[in-house]
Amino acid sequence: MRLRDEMPELNGATEWINGEVKKEELIGNKPTLIHFWSVSCGLCKEAMPNINKFRDDYQDELNVVAVHMPRSEKDLDLDQIKEVAKEHDISQPIFVDNQHNLTDAFENQYVPAYYVFDAEGKLRHFQAGGEGMKMLTKRVNRVLGKETK
């Protein structure tokens, strides 16, 4: 995806965990962070407390949606996905993408990966990797029209 591209439809989930959301529910009211993770990704697990804090700190200003992107056959086990999500306090909606439908729509190749969309659903920031919460915070604050600390 390129900056200013439209958010893809959230179609083709194997399953939704913690409730389903549709693109039209995310557009128009506030920006959205969509983050890709996988049960076999150590960096994802290390980053999750930061994402959870981020989710909680911005809960009134930002939609947060997780996408589970399997990296191997072992990552397809729904029970394991649910167990890891519970262990790591992933309470936001999780799009389980066992067929890579959303992964392909995003042209995503990485976990963890973070996509920040403005309230109109246009991509404003992308980053991949376990580090970089300062940059993600800065970009989200910019989309929210806030001064960064």
C-alpha positions in Angstrom: 0.0 0.0 0.0 1.0 3.6 -0.6 0.5 6.6 1.5 -3.0 8.1 1.0 -4.3 4.7 -0.4 -7.9 3.8 0.8 -8.3 1.3 3.6 -9.1 -2.1 2.1 -12.4 -3.7 3.0 -12.1 -6.0 6.1 -13.4 -9.0 4.2 -12.4 -12.7 4.1 -11.7 -13.4 7.8 -11.3 -17.0 8.8 -12.8 -15.8 12.1 -13.2 -12.7 14.1 -12.1 -12.8 17.8 -13.4 -10.1 20.2 -16.1 -8.9 17.8 -16.2 -8.1 14.1 -15.8 -4.6 12.7 -16.5 -3.4 9.1 -14.6 -0.8 7.3 -17.6 1.6 7.2 -17.7 1.4 11.0 -14.1 2.7 11.2 -14.4 5.5 8.6 -15.6 8.9 9.4 -15.4 9.1 13.2 -11.8 8.7 14.2 -8.4 7.4 12.9 -7.6 3.7 12.9 -4.5 1.7 13.7 -4.4 -1.8 12.1 -1.6 -4.0 13.4 -0.5 -7.3 11.9 0.9 -10.0 14.3 1.4 -13.7 14.4 1.5 -16.3 17.2 5.0 -17.5 16.0 6.4 -13.9 16.0 8.6 -13.2 19.1 8.8 -9.5 18.2 5.0 -9.3 18.0 4.7 -10.7 21.5 7.4 -8.3 22.8 5.6 -5.3 21.2 2.2 -6.3 22.4 2.3 -4.6 25.9 3.2 -1.3 24.0 0.4 -1.8 21.6 -2.0 -2.5 24.5 -0.9 0.6 26.3 -1.3 2.6 23.1 -4.8 1.1 22.6 -5.8 2.0 26.1 -4.2 5.5 26.1 -6.0 6.4 22.8 -9.2 4.4 23.3 -11.5 7.4 22.9 -9.6 8.8 19.9 -8.5 5.8 17.9 -9.9 2.6 16.5 -7.5 -0.3 17.0 -7.8 -3.6 15.0 -5.5 -6.5 15.1 -4.9 -8.9 12.2 -3.4 -12.3 12.8 -1.3 -13.2 9.8 -0.1 -16.8 9.9 3.5 -17.3 8.8 3.4 -21.1 8.6 1.0 -24.1 8.9 1.5 -24.1 12.7 0.1 -20.6 12.9 -3.3 -21.7 11.5 -4.6 -23.2 14.8 -7.5 -21.0 16.0 -7.3 -22.3 19.6 -3.6 -21.3 19.8 -4.4 -17.9 18.3 -7.1 -17.4 20.9 -4.8 -18.6 23.7 -2.0 -16.2 22.7 -4.4 -13.3 22.3 -5.7 -13.9 25.8 -2.2 -14.3 27.2 -1.1 -11.0 25.7 -4.3 -9.1 26.5 -5.3 -8.5 22.9 -8.8 -7.3 23.6 -9.4 -5.3 20.4 -11.1 -7.1 17.5 -8.8 -9.6 15.8 -9.2 -10.5 12.1 -7.9 -14.0 11.7 -6.4 -14.1 8.2 -5.6 -17.7 7.6 -6.1 -17.4 3.8 -4.1 -14.1 3.7 -7.1 -12.3 2.2 -6.5 -9.0 4.2 -2.7 -9.5 4.1 -2.8 -9.6 0.3 -5.2 -6.6 0.2 -2.7 -4.6 2.3 0.2 -6.0 0.3 1.7 -6.7 3.7 4.8 -9.0 4.1 5.7 -8.2 7.7 4.8 -8.9 11.4 4.6 -6.9 13.4 3.4 -4.2 11.0 1.4 -1.1 11.7 -0.9 0.9 9.4 -2.3 4.2 10.6 -5.4 5.5 8.6 -6.9 9.0 9.1 -10.6 9.4 9.9 -11.4 9.3 6.2 -9.7 5.9 5.8 -6.6 7.1 3.9 -3.3 5.5 4.8 -1.1 8.1 6.6 1.7 5.9 8.1 3.2 2.5 7.8 5.9 0.8 9.7 7.2 -2.7 10.4 9.3 -4.2 13.2 9.1 -4.5 16.9 10.6 -1.1 17.7 9.4 2.4 16.9 6.6 3.1 19.3 7.9 6.7 19.5 7.5 7.1 15.7 4.1 5.4 15.8 2.9 7.7 18.6 4.2 10.8 16.7 2.4 9.8 13.5 -0.9 9.0 15.3 -0.7 12.3 17.2 -0.1 14.1 13.8 -3.2 12.3 12.3 -5.2 13.3 15.5 -4.0 16.9 15.0 -2.2 16.9 18.4 1.2 18.3 19.2 3.7 15.6 20.1 5.4 15.6 23.5 
